[in-house]
Amino acid sequence: MSKEYSFHVVYYTLEINKSFEYKSIIKASSIEEAKFILNKKLNKDFLFFNIKNVRVYKINLDNYKGRKLSDAQIDILENVSYPNGKHKLYKFNTKDWFKPNNCKSRDKVGRFKSGSTPWNKNLHLKIIKDGNSKKTIVVGTKKQNEKKT
């Protein structure tokens, strides 16, 4: 009989000369086992290190952030989670997102970079109803920023 495992997100601070904040996905049957697997792997990879602030959260595949994970997303978690066939622990920065950033005007967190403004900033819509033809016309105008003197 095989153990039933689940995926866990582990947030931790790893200190090797400097302090780094990471998150990893670990496949384990309990939270305590996930901490044990992480500690065992880090002991194998690094000679001198210190690990602090370990937080473990179980990933619910049926309700993760309000929606069910698809089979493709579960396969990605299976490939990225440790233990895997490559025996590699993938360490992600805690501030990085799992999805790639494709927008040129936004930074890694999703905020607008300095100097870029969203297309809908200062956009004012005006709805005009034509009484004769019963048509509705939407007119959008952008107001320029007024400089105060």
Secondary structure, DSSP 8 states (H G I E B T S, - for coil): -----EEEEEEEEEESSSEEEEEEEEEESSHHHHHHHHHHHHHHH-SS-EEEEEEEEE--TT-BTTB---HHHHHHHHHHSBS-TT-----EETTS-SS----TTB-TTS-B-TT---TTTTEEEEEEE-TTT--EEEEEEE-------
